[in-house]
Amino acid sequence: MGELAGCILAAASHRIPVVIDGFISTASALIATKLTPLVKDYLIASHRSKEKRHQIAFEYLGKVLLFDLNMRLGEGTGAALGITLAYLSIKILTEMATFEEAKAS
């Protein structure tokens, strides 16, 4: 977990967001935020695992989940979905035309 906490710290130092999904990545995020509280600003919480303490960790981090699909597959599947959702959200915010731009009523 220490190595992953280091990766999270490095990403945040370069203003790169980090998607956390499972309990291990969330525990690593807790370590990183204890060392540098501003790391919280770069964390994106994808989903909750079946681990009961996972929700407690998200609450401590002050993060709201992107989705809760009752997943427990592992292998970063929640992160893969979370990255995609975050990417699409950015595209909508930055590239979607307004009603006025689209000349819609």
C-alpha positions, -999 to +999 in steps of 0.1 A: +000+000+000+029+023+006+040+021-030+005+030-042+003+059-017+036+071-033+020+069-068-010+089-056+013+115-041+033+117-073+002+121-095-013+148-072+020+167-073+017+169-110-021+178-108-031+144-122-064+130-109-064+095-095-093+071-096-096+049-065-119+019-066-111-011-044-103-012-007-065-014-012-064+017-034-087+035-010-065+026+020-035+038+000-053+071-006-059+074+031-021+071+037-014+097+010-039+122+024-025+118+059+009+128+045-005+155+022-041+165+028-044+184-006-042+150-023-080+147-016-086+173-044-071+148-069-090+117-059-120+104-078-140+076-060-154+052-085-173+026-066-176+008-032-163-027-027-181-053-005-155-046+022-175-030+050-147-006+060-146+008+024-176+031+030-161+044+062-129+053+043-149+071+016-167+091+042-134+100+059-120+111+026-152+131+020-158+115-014-190+106-032-190+075-053-195+078-091-216+046-090-225+017-069-232-014-090-226-040-063-194-050-081-167-073-066-148-084-096-114-068-087-087-063-113-095-026-114-128-029-132-144-001-111-114+021-119-118+014-157-154+024-155-146+054-133-119+067-156-143+064-186-171+082-167-148+110-156-134+114-191-169+116-207-180+141-180-151+164-189-160+161-226-196+170-219-186+200-197-160+213-222-174+204-257-212+202-255-230+231-271-253+252-251-289+257-264-279+291-277-248+278-295-269+250-310-296+275-319-322+253-301-352+266-284 
